[in-house]
Amino acid sequence: MSCKRLFIWVEGQDDMRFFNKIIKPLFEGKYDLVEVRSYANMKREKFGNFLKSIKAMNASYIYVTDINNSPCTIAKKQQIRGNLADVDEDRISVVIKEIESWYLAGLNIGNFRKLKIRPPKVIENISKEQFNNLVPKKFDSRIDFMWEILNIFSVKIASQNNRSFKYFVDKYS
C-alpha cells in the first residue's frame, strides 16, 4: 500500500502559519502525509527538482500564490507557468488579494469586536499594508495578531467572506 502525500507550496512565513493551522487539517483525512513548504527563497531549478520528485512518487501538490497586482487569476497562472513550466495550471491556486485577506475572512462580527478592529468593507481586497494598519496596539507584533486570528478562525465564515478561499476549499479539500 502506497502512502498518499500532498505537498502544499506557499510563498512565505505568513502563508506557512495559515496553511499549517487552518488548511492542513482539512486534508489530513484524505492524505497520509500533508506537508506545507515555502518556495519563497528557493531557486527555480531546486523547485523544479522537487516538483519532478513529487510527480515521480505519484504525490499530489498545490502551488499557492497571491494575485497581487495581476489583472485576473488566468493572468497570474500564466505568469507562474512562464516562470515554472512544470507546474500544472490546475494545481495553481490564486489567493485574492493576499494571504492577509484569508486571515481576516475567517472572522465574524463578534471576532472583529473582540479584537477591537473595524471590519473592512471588502475583505478580499486587503493588502499586507492594510492588514498591518489594522493590528491593534495591544499586540506585540503582527505575528501575535495573526496567531490570535488563527485561534478564532472559522472555515465556514471564511468561505462566506472570501471567494478565493471558498474556491480553494471546495476544489482541493
QUIRAQUI-V974374 format. One record per backbone hydrogen bond with DSSP energy under -0.5 kcal/mol. NH is the residue of the N-H (numbers start at 1). CO is the residue of the C=O. E is the energy in kcal/mol with one decimal. If there is no record, write none. Layout:
nh=NH co=CO e=E
nh=NH co=CO e=E
//
This chain:
nh=4 co=2 e=-0.5
nh=5 co=3 e=-0.6
nh=6 co=33 e=-2.3
nh=7 co=60 e=-2.3
nh=8 co=6 e=-0.5
nh=8 co=35 e=-3.3
nh=9 co=7 e=-0.6
nh=9 co=62 e=-3.3
nh=10 co=8 e=-0.6
nh=10 co=37 e=-3.1
nh=16 co=12 e=-2.3
nh=17 co=13 e=-2.6
nh=18 co=14 e=-2.0
nh=19 co=15 e=-3.2
nh=20 co=16 e=-2.6
nh=21 co=17 e=-1.9
nh=22 co=18 e=-3.0
nh=23 co=18 e=-0.9
nh=24 co=19 e=-3.4
nh=26 co=23 e=-1.4
nh=27 co=23 e=-0.7
nh=27 co=24 e=-1.5
nh=28 co=24 e=-1.0
nh=30 co=27 e=-1.3
nh=31 co=27 e=-1.7
nh=32 co=4 e=-1.9
nh=33 co=4 e=-1.8
nh=35 co=6 e=-2.9
nh=37 co=8 e=-2.8
nh=37 co=35 e=-0.5
nh=39 co=10 e=-2.5
nh=40 co=11 e=-1.4
nh=42 co=39 e=-1.7
nh=47 co=43 e=-2.5
nh=48 co=44 e=-3.1
nh=49 co=45 e=-2.1
nh=50 co=46 e=-2.3
nh=51 co=47 e=-2.7
nh=52 co=48 e=-2.2
nh=53 co=49 e=-2.2
nh=54 co=50 e=-2.5
nh=55 co=51 e=-2.5
nh=56 co=52 e=-2.3
nh=57 co=53 e=-1.7
nh=58 co=55 e=-1.5
nh=59 co=54 e=-2.4
nh=60 co=5 e=-2.8
nh=62 co=7 e=-2.1
nh=63 co=91 e=-3.4
nh=64 co=9 e=-3.3
nh=64 co=62 e=-0.6
nh=65 co=93 e=-2.4
nh=67 co=95 e=-2.7
nh=67 co=97 e=-0.7
nh=68 co=97 e=-1.7
nh=70 co=67 e=-2.6
nh=76 co=72 e=-1.9
nh=77 co=73 e=-2.7
nh=78 co=74 e=-2.3
nh=79 co=75 e=-2.2
nh=80 co=76 e=-2.4
nh=81 co=77 e=-2.7
nh=82 co=78 e=-2.1
nh=83 co=79 e=-1.3
nh=83 co=80 e=-0.5
nh=84 co=80 e=-3.2
nh=87 co=84 e=-1.8
nh=91 co=88 e=-2.0
nh=92 co=89 e=-1.5
nh=93 co=63 e=-3.0
nh=93 co=91 e=-0.5
nh=95 co=65 e=-3.1
nh=95 co=93 e=-0.6
nh=97 co=95 e=-0.6
nh=98 co=126 e=-0.6
nh=101 co=98 e=-2.1
nh=102 co=98 e=-0.7
nh=102 co=99 e=-0.7
nh=103 co=99 e=-1.8
nh=104 co=100 e=-2.0
nh=105 co=101 e=-1.7
nh=106 co=102 e=-0.9
nh=106 co=103 e=-0.9
nh=107 co=104 e=-1.7
nh=112 co=108 e=-2.2
nh=113 co=109 e=-2.2
nh=114 co=110 e=-2.6
nh=115 co=111 e=-2.4
nh=116 co=112 e=-0.6
nh=116 co=113 e=-0.9
nh=117 co=112 e=-2.4
nh=123 co=121 e=-0.5
nh=125 co=122 e=-0.9
nh=126 co=123 e=-1.8
nh=131 co=127 e=-2.5
nh=132 co=128 e=-2.6
nh=133 co=129 e=-1.7
nh=134 co=130 e=-0.7
nh=134 co=131 e=-1.5
nh=135 co=131 e=-0.7
nh=135 co=132 e=-0.8
nh=139 co=136 e=-1.7
nh=145 co=141 e=-1.7
nh=146 co=142 e=-2.5
nh=147 co=143 e=-2.5
nh=148 co=144 e=-2.1
nh=149 co=145 e=-2.2
nh=150 co=146 e=-2.7
nh=151 co=147 e=-1.9
nh=152 co=148 e=-0.7
nh=152 co=149 e=-1.3
nh=153 co=149 e=-0.6
nh=154 co=106 e=-1.4
nh=158 co=154 e=-2.5
nh=159 co=155 e=-2.2
nh=160 co=156 e=-1.0
nh=160 co=157 e=-0.6
nh=161 co=157 e=-1.7
nh=162 co=158 e=-1.7
nh=166 co=162 e=-2.4
nh=167 co=163 e=-2.7
nh=168 co=164 e=-2.2
nh=169 co=165 e=-2.6
nh=170 co=166 e=-3.0
nh=171 co=167 e=-2.5
nh=172 co=168 e=-2.6
nh=173 co=168 e=-0.5
nh=173 co=169 e=-1.6
//
